Structure formats: structure tokens, C-alpha cells
Amino acid sequence: MRHCDTTRLSPAELPAAADALLTALGDTPSAHGRMQMAYACGCSDGGLDVIYVVSAPRSPQAAPAPHGGEAALGRPGGFLGSQGANQPYKVWRVRPEDHTLPSLANKLPLLGWYEREMMDLDGLRFTGHPEPNPLVLHEGMPRQPAPLAHGFDIHAAALDFTPQPPIVPQVLGPDIQRLPFGPVRADIVESAQFLFFYIGEGILHYHPRLFYKHRAMEARFQVPGVALRAPDLRAGAVLAERVSGIDSVAHALAFAQAVEGAMGWRAPPRSRYLRVILAELERLYNHLHYLGHLSKTTTLKVGEAQGLLLEERLKQINAKLTGSRFLRGLITPGGLRRDLDVSGLDAALDTVTDDIDSYLQRLENTRSHLDRLMTTGHLDRQVAFDQGA
């Protein structure tokens, strides 16, 4: 992997690596937010590795090196090299033994869901996991064979199973109320169920049940046993645009840059310039959608309507510029599929800029809106870092 500083670890070395990650900066809030993700990766030898991705600043004091010493880790300070702007990610690559790894969820809570996903889809086991319940595959769904353990078959029949209630802690008491919300409901949010146990305004336990429409997108990008060709790369860009409709540019750009980094390519200057413009247009309409949605959550119906109207006006600008309201069909590995004439874009954006500024100013001067955003559901910064929020 390019742009990555990779270290091969054994399962036995994994807990010490996590300890070193937490020890380096002590109890400062940023010490707990540096593990980014973990995922299972098929290898050319037919095996399965688990990849842990870390972004961590250089420790002010050297972290104790786990078993293997500095020679095995590549540089002083153990696993924590100099990480920051324009620096490579740290990557730990671990081969499970008998499909088993020690869980790091008790040390790095952010990893809890990633480990559960790998248990569901790849058939791995994580010993000592604090919550080894189903996540992607809901209760009642068969787990053997694991859906992605031997590749993804797009033509496979749908799983036949009998749904079962979610596994939740016992929450007992005469005053406790139970509220299941979803998975079928209005609006554009994906199908999901949220189960609340509460007394009055106090929520005792909250259980999300997501992934009703899991599509195995990661596996759909893989072409097992086949050397990638240009048509495969172009098809990958089209697939990336459909990971999430409102993030078409972001996902297509991430895919294209990953391919370019792996292949040692560099997109032409004009295509890089136009990619920035496309990303900014996507950011703009998403910000307005989100501001309208925030207004809905604080019961500002007019604010919601105005935010969505401004979003629509930007999508119409997108359509006139590119032919796609969601800016699809442009980004591909190596550059863009075609050139764009952006000569009138600044004038088009000027027609909506004053209305956006006025909208934001009204939101910032609406006391009830700010009060509900700033004083409700406060999450302490330290707790956010500790829990990997």
C-alpha cells in the first residue's frame, strides 16, 4: 500500500501495540482518537489479513516498543512514527491464527463495530470482545458459511432465515418504557431500527439495528484471480459513485486516487483542478441539505424548506454544468472522462450566494434553534475521544 508505513504483527503482539498507542500521549483527549479503522483483506496466497489503520502525531515521549523491539517496528518510539499533514498512515497487518484474533474493543472502543462486522461477514473470531452480538447480519440470519469468507457471488440466492428479536441487555422496572422506532418510516434515511428504553426524558439504553440494505460494496470492487484492466477500473469508478448518492464525487475521487497511488499515476493538472471544483460543488449542496435537516430537527419548518430549496438550486447548477445533479459520470482513475466548461460557473453561483448568506444569518439569530443544538444531548469531549466518536 502506498502512502502507508506498514508493520507486520502477530496476533500475540496486537494488544501491546494497542497499549503503546494509548500510552504515547497519556490522558490527553487526542490520545484516544487515533485508531481510524480495521478491515479484513483477502491476500494473493488465499489467506485473510486484518488491516488496522492508524493516524497518530509523533509522541512527545517515546512509546514502549512491544515484543519484537525497535528493529521489528522500523523506527524509535515503537508504532508511533511522525504522523501529521502529508505523512503516511501507520498500518498494522495481522494474519489471524485459526481465524482468531484478540479483540481490541476494550482498549479502543472505536474498533468494536469493525470487529463485529468481520465476525459477521468474514467468519473471524475476536476473543474477549465486550459485545460479540450480531451487527450486519441480524439475529436469526445464518452465519455459516460467512458471506464474504470465500468472495462475493453477486448471483447467489438471498438468504432464507427467520428474524429474531435483537439481543439487548435486560432493562427492568415498572416505570421503564420501551420504544422501537423503524425500520420502516418516512423521509430519506436508510432503513434502520432504533430501540429506546427510557423513563421520562432519560434514556437508559439505546440499541441501533442497522444494515437492512447491506450491499457488500467492498466485495463488489474485488475481481478474484483477475488482473485489473482499464475497463475494470472504469467500472470501479461507476460503482464508487453509487456507494452513496449524495457522496458520488467523494467516493469516486477516493477510488480514483487510490488506484492512481497504487499504479504510480498522476492525473493531469486540469483534471485535478476540475476535481476540486466538483468536490466543492458537492460539499456546498450537502451543507445546505444538512442545515435544512438540522432546522427540521429543531422544528423550524420554514428553515427546513429554505435549506432544501437552496440545495435544489445548487443541484440545478450541477446539472447545467455536468449533466448530472449528483455530478456523476466524470471522475475516473487517471483524470476525468471529459473536459468541462466552467466559464459561467462563478456567475451561476453568484445568483445564490446572497440567499445562502441571508439564510445562514437567520439561522444564527434564531434563539430556539441554537438553544436546541447547543444545550441538548451534550457529549463531553473526553468521552467522545474515549468512545471513538
C-alpha positions as CSV (number, residue, x, y, z in Angstrom):
1,M,0.0,0.0,0.0
2,R,1.4,3.4,-1.0
3,H,1.3,6.3,1.5
4,C,1.4,3.8,4.3
5,D,4.0,2.8,6.8
6,T,3.2,-0.9,7.2
7,T,4.2,-3.2,10.1
8,R,3.5,-6.9,10.1
9,L,2.4,-8.1,13.6
10,S,1.5,-11.5,15.0
11,P,-1.8,-11.8,16.9
12,A,0.1,-12.0,20.2
13,E,1.7,-8.6,19.5
14,L,-1.6,-6.8,18.8
15,P,-2.6,-6.0,22.4
16,A,0.9,-4.5,23.2
17,A,0.6,-2.4,20.0
18,A,-2.8,-1.0,21.2
19,D,-1.3,-0.3,24.7
20,A,1.6,1.6,23.0
21,L,-0.9,3.7,21.0
22,L,-2.7,4.7,24.2
23,T,0.4,5.2,26.3
24,A,2.2,7.6,24.0
25,L,0.2,10.7,24.7
26,G,-1.1,9.8,28.2
27,D,-4.6,11.0,29.0
28,T,-4.8,13.9,26.6
29,P,-8.0,13.7,24.6
30,S,-6.3,13.2,21.2
31,A,-4.6,10.0,22.6
32,H,-7.8,8.1,22.1
33,G,-8.9,9.1,18.7
34,R,-6.0,7.9,16.5
35,M,-7.2,4.4,15.5
36,Q,-9.1,5.0,12.3
37,M,-10.5,1.7,11.2
38,A,-9.9,-2.0,10.8
39,Y,-11.0,-4.3,8.0
40,A,-10.4,-7.8,6.6
41,C,-8.4,-8.1,3.4
42,G,-8.0,-11.1,1.1
43,C,-4.5,-11.9,0.1
44,S,-2.9,-13.3,-3.1
45,D,-2.0,-16.5,-1.2
46,G,-5.6,-17.2,-0.4
47,G,-5.3,-16.1,3.2
48,L,-7.0,-13.3,5.1
49,D,-5.3,-10.4,6.8
50,V,-6.8,-7.9,9.1
51,I,-5.6,-4.3,8.4
52,Y,-5.6,-1.7,11.2
53,V,-5.2,1.9,10.1
54,V,-3.7,4.5,12.5
55,S,-3.1,8.2,12.2
56,A,-1.1,9.5,15.1
57,P,1.1,12.5,15.7
58,R,4.6,12.0,16.9
59,S,4.7,11.2,20.6
60,P,6.4,13.8,22.8
61,Q,7.8,10.8,24.6
62,A,8.8,7.5,23.1
63,A,6.2,4.8,23.5
64,P,7.4,1.4,24.8
65,A,8.1,-0.9,21.9
66,P,6.0,-4.1,22.0
67,H,7.6,-7.6,21.8
68,G,9.9,-7.6,18.8
69,G,11.7,-4.3,19.7
70,E,12.5,-1.3,17.6
71,A,14.2,-3.3,14.9
72,A,10.9,-5.0,14.1
73,L,9.0,-1.8,14.2
74,G,11.2,0.2,12.0
75,R,11.9,3.4,14.0
76,P,12.3,4.6,17.6
77,G,9.2,5.1,19.6
78,G,7.6,1.8,18.7
79,F,4.5,2.0,16.5
80,L,4.1,5.8,16.7
81,G,6.1,7.4,14.0
82,S,5.8,11.0,12.9
83,Q,2.2,11.3,11.6
84,G,0.6,14.6,10.6
85,A,-0.1,16.6,7.4
86,N,1.2,14.9,4.3
87,Q,2.5,12.0,6.4
88,P,1.8,8.3,5.6
89,Y,-0.7,6.4,7.7
90,K,0.6,3.7,10.1
91,V,-0.8,0.3,9.1
92,W,-0.7,-2.9,11.2
93,R,-1.2,-6.0,9.1
94,V,-2.1,-9.1,11.1
95,R,-2.7,-12.7,9.9
96,P,-5.3,-14.4,12.2
97,E,-4.4,-17.7,13.7
98,D,-7.2,-20.3,13.2
99,H,-9.4,-17.3,12.1
100,T,-9.0,-15.8,15.6
101,L,-7.5,-12.5,16.9
102,P,-7.6,-10.8,20.3
103,S,-10.3,-8.1,20.5
104,L,-9.0,-4.5,20.9
105,A,-12.5,-3.1,21.6
106,N,-12.0,-2.8,25.3
107,K,-8.9,-0.7,24.7
108,L,-10.1,1.1,21.6
109,P,-13.9,1.2,21.6
110,L,-14.0,2.5,18.0
111,L,-12.9,-0.9,16.8
112,G,-16.0,-2.7,18.4
113,W,-18.2,-2.4,15.4
114,Y,-15.4,-3.2,12.9
115,E,-14.6,-6.4,14.7
116,R,-18.3,-7.4,14.9
117,E,-18.6,-6.7,11.1
118,M,-15.6,-9.0,10.4
119,M,-17.2,-11.7,12.7
120,D,-20.4,-11.5,10.7
121,L,-19.1,-11.3,7.2
122,D,-15.7,-12.9,7.2
123,G,-16.1,-15.6,9.9
124,L,-13.4,-14.3,12.1
125,R,-13.4,-14.6,15.9
126,F,-12.3,-11.8,18.3
127,T,-11.6,-13.2,21.7
128,G,-12.6,-11.1,24.7
129,H,-15.0,-8.8,22.7
130,P,-17.2,-7.0,25.1
131,E,-20.3,-7.2,22.8
132,P,-19.9,-10.1,20.4
133,N,-23.5,-9.9,19.2
134,P,-24.6,-9.7,15.5
135,L,-24.2,-6.4,13.8
136,V,-24.5,-6.6,10.0
137,L,-26.2,-10.0,9.9
138,H,-29.2,-9.6,12.2
139,E,-30.3,-12.1,14.8
140,G,-31.7,-15.3,13.1
141,M,-29.5,-15.0,10.0
142,P,-27.2,-17.9,9.2
143,R,-23.5,-17.3,9.9
144,Q,-22.0,-20.4,8.3
145,P,-20.6,-20.1,5.8
146,A,-19.6,-16.5,6.3
147,P,-21.0,-14.4,3.4
148,L,-17.7,-12.9,2.3
149,A,-15.2,-15.6,3.5
150,H,-14.8,-17.0,0.0
151,G,-15.5,-14.0,-2.1
152,F,-18.8,-12.4,-3.1
153,D,-21.2,-14.1,-5.5
154,I,-23.5,-11.4,-7.0
155,H,-25.7,-14.2,-8.4
156,A,-26.2,-16.1,-5.1
157,A,-29.7,-16.6,-3.8
158,A,-31.0,-14.4,-1.0
159,L,-30.5,-15.9,2.5
160,D,-33.6,-17.6,3.9
161,F,-34.0,-17.1,7.6
162,T,-36.5,-16.4,10.4
163,P,-35.9,-13.0,12.0
164,Q,-35.4,-12.9,15.8
165,P,-35.6,-10.0,18.3
166,P,-32.4,-8.1,18.8
167,I,-30.1,-9.0,21.7
168,V,-30.3,-6.3,24.3
169,P,-29.4,-6.0,28.0
170,Q,-32.2,-6.6,30.5
171,V,-33.7,-3.3,31.4
172,L,-36.4,-3.9,34.0
173,G,-38.6,-1.7,36.1
174,P,-42.2,-0.6,36.4
175,D,-41.6,2.9,35.1
176,I,-39.4,1.9,32.1
177,Q,-40.9,2.4,28.7
178,R,-39.7,0.6,25.5
179,L,-40.0,2.4,22.1
180,P,-39.0,0.6,18.9
181,F,-38.6,3.2,16.1
182,G,-38.4,2.0,12.5
183,P,-37.1,0.2,10.4
184,V,-39.9,1.5,8.1
185,R,-40.5,5.2,8.3
186,A,-40.8,8.3,6.3
187,D,-38.0,10.6,4.9
188,I,-34.8,9.6,3.1
189,V,-32.9,7.9,5.9
190,E,-31.9,4.4,5.1
191,S,-33.9,1.5,6.8
192,A,-32.9,1.3,10.4
193,Q,-34.4,0.4,13.7
194,F,-33.7,2.3,16.9
195,L,-34.8,0.7,20.2
196,F,-35.1,3.0,23.2
197,F,-35.6,2.1,26.9
198,Y,-36.4,5.3,28.8
199,I,-38.0,6.9,31.9
200,G,-39.4,10.3,31.0
201,E,-36.7,12.3,29.3
202,G,-33.9,9.9,30.5
203,I,-32.7,7.3,28.0
204,L,-31.5,4.2,29.9
205,H,-30.4,2.2,26.9
206,Y,-30.3,2.7,23.1
207,H,-29.9,-0.1,20.6
208,P,-29.4,0.7,16.9
209,R,-30.1,-2.0,14.4
210,L,-28.7,-1.0,11.0
211,F,-27.6,-2.7,7.7
212,Y,-31.0,-3.7,6.5
213,K,-29.8,-2.9,3.0
214,H,-26.2,-4.0,3.2
215,R,-24.9,-4.5,-0.3
216,A,-21.4,-5.9,0.3
217,M,-19.9,-2.9,-1.6
218,E,-16.3,-3.6,-0.6
219,A,-16.5,-7.1,-2.0
220,R,-18.2,-5.8,-5.2
221,F,-14.9,-4.0,-6.1
222,Q,-12.9,-7.2,-6.0
223,V,-12.2,-9.3,-9.1
224,P,-10.8,-12.5,-7.6
225,G,-7.9,-14.0,-9.5
226,V,-8.1,-11.5,-12.3
227,A,-5.5,-8.8,-13.2
228,L,-7.2,-5.5,-13.2
229,R,-7.7,-3.9,-16.7
230,A,-8.7,-0.4,-17.7
231,P,-12.4,-1.4,-18.2
232,D,-12.4,-2.8,-14.6
233,L,-11.0,0.4,-13.3
234,R,-13.6,2.5,-15.1
235,A,-16.4,0.2,-13.8
236,G,-15.0,0.6,-10.3
237,A,-15.4,4.4,-10.6
238,V,-19.0,3.9,-11.6
239,L,-19.6,1.6,-8.7
240,A,-17.9,4.0,-6.3
241,E,-20.3,6.8,-7.4
242,R,-23.2,4.6,-6.2
243,V,-21.9,3.8,-2.7
244,S,-23.9,6.8,-1.6
245,G,-25.8,9.1,-3.9
246,I,-25.0,12.4,-2.1
247,D,-21.3,11.5,-1.9
248,S,-20.8,10.5,-5.5
249,V,-17.8,12.8,-6.1
250,A,-16.2,11.9,-2.7
251,H,-16.3,8.2,-3.3
252,A,-15.3,8.3,-6.9
253,L,-12.4,10.6,-6.1
254,A,-11.2,8.4,-3.3
255,F,-11.4,5.4,-5.6
256,A,-9.5,7.2,-8.4
257,Q,-6.8,8.5,-6.0
258,A,-6.4,5.0,-4.5
259,V,-5.9,3.5,-8.0
260,E,-3.5,6.3,-9.0
261,G,-1.5,5.9,-5.9
262,A,-1.2,2.2,-6.3
263,M,-0.3,2.5,-10.0
264,G,2.1,5.4,-9.6
265,W,-0.1,7.6,-11.8
266,R,-0.6,11.4,-11.6
267,A,-3.8,12.9,-13.1
268,P,-3.2,15.9,-15.5
269,P,-3.2,19.3,-13.9
270,R,-6.5,20.4,-15.5
271,S,-8.4,17.3,-14.3
272,R,-7.0,17.8,-10.7
273,Y,-8.3,21.5,-10.9
274,L,-11.7,20.4,-12.1
275,R,-11.9,17.6,-9.5
276,V,-11.5,20.3,-6.8
277,I,-14.4,22.3,-8.3
278,L,-16.6,19.1,-8.4
279,A,-15.8,18.3,-4.8
280,E,-16.6,21.9,-3.7
281,L,-20.0,21.8,-5.5
282,E,-20.8,18.5,-3.8
283,R,-19.8,20.0,-0.4
284,L,-22.0,23.1,-1.0
285,Y,-25.3,21.3,-1.7
286,N,-24.7,18.8,1.1
287,H,-24.1,21.5,3.6
288,L,-27.3,23.2,2.6
289,H,-29.2,19.9,2.9
290,Y,-27.7,19.3,6.3
291,L,-28.6,22.8,7.5
292,G,-32.2,22.2,6.3
293,H,-32.3,18.9,8.1
294,L,-31.0,20.5,11.3
295,S,-33.8,23.0,11.0
296,K,-36.2,20.1,10.8
297,T,-34.8,18.6,14.0
298,T,-35.4,21.8,15.8
299,T,-38.9,22.1,14.3
300,L,-38.1,25.1,12.1
301,K,-40.3,24.2,9.2
302,V,-39.6,27.3,7.2
303,G,-35.8,26.9,7.9
304,E,-36.1,23.3,6.6
305,A,-37.9,24.4,3.4
306,Q,-35.4,27.2,2.7
307,G,-32.4,24.9,3.2
308,L,-33.8,22.3,0.8
309,L,-34.7,25.0,-1.8
310,L,-31.2,26.3,-1.8
311,E,-29.9,22.8,-2.1
312,E,-32.1,22.3,-5.1
313,R,-30.9,25.5,-6.8
314,L,-27.3,24.2,-6.4
315,K,-28.2,20.8,-7.8
316,Q,-29.7,22.6,-10.8
317,I,-26.4,24.4,-11.3
318,N,-24.6,21.0,-11.1
319,A,-27.0,19.6,-13.8
320,K,-26.3,22.5,-16.2
321,L,-22.6,22.2,-15.7
322,T,-22.1,18.5,-15.9
323,G,-25.4,16.9,-17.0
324,S,-25.8,15.2,-13.6
325,R,-27.4,16.7,-10.5
326,F,-25.2,14.4,-8.4
327,L,-22.1,15.2,-10.5
328,R,-21.7,11.6,-11.7
329,G,-20.0,10.2,-14.8
330,L,-16.9,12.4,-14.6
331,I,-14.2,11.2,-12.2
332,T,-12.3,8.1,-13.3
333,P,-8.8,6.8,-12.5
334,G,-6.3,8.9,-14.4
335,G,-8.3,12.1,-14.6
336,L,-11.8,12.9,-15.9
337,R,-13.9,11.2,-18.5
338,R,-14.3,14.5,-20.4
339,D,-13.5,18.2,-20.1
340,L,-15.8,20.8,-18.5
341,D,-16.5,24.4,-19.5
342,V,-16.7,26.2,-16.2
343,S,-16.5,29.7,-17.6
344,G,-20.0,30.6,-16.4
345,L,-19.9,28.8,-13.1
346,D,-18.9,31.8,-11.0
347,A,-21.8,33.9,-12.3
348,A,-24.2,31.0,-11.6
349,L,-23.0,30.7,-8.0
350,D,-23.3,34.4,-7.5
351,T,-27.1,34.2,-8.1
352,V,-27.4,32.0,-5.0
353,T,-24.6,33.3,-2.7
354,D,-26.6,36.2,-1.2
355,D,-29.6,34.0,-0.4
356,I,-27.3,31.5,1.3
357,D,-25.6,34.2,3.4
358,S,-29.1,35.5,4.4
359,Y,-30.3,32.0,5.3
360,L,-27.2,31.3,7.5
361,Q,-27.6,34.7,9.2
362,R,-31.2,34.0,10.1
363,L,-30.3,30.5,11.5
364,E,-27.6,32.0,13.6
365,N,-30.0,34.6,15.0
366,T,-32.8,32.2,15.8
367,R,-32.6,31.6,19.6
368,S,-34.7,28.5,19.8
369,H,-32.7,26.8,17.0
370,L,-29.3,27.5,18.7
371,D,-30.6,26.5,22.1
372,R,-31.7,23.1,21.0
373,L,-28.5,22.5,19.1
374,M,-26.1,23.7,21.9
375,T,-27.7,22.6,25.1
376,T,-29.3,19.3,24.2
377,G,-27.5,16.0,24.1
378,H,-24.1,17.4,25.1
379,L,-21.3,15.0,24.6
380,D,-18.2,15.6,26.7
381,R,-15.0,15.9,24.6
382,Q,-13.1,13.4,26.6
383,V,-16.0,10.9,26.4
384,A,-16.2,11.4,22.6
385,F,-12.5,10.5,22.2
386,D,-12.6,7.6,24.7
387,Q,-15.5,6.1,22.8
388,G,-14.2,6.8,19.3
389,A,-16.9,9.2,18.3
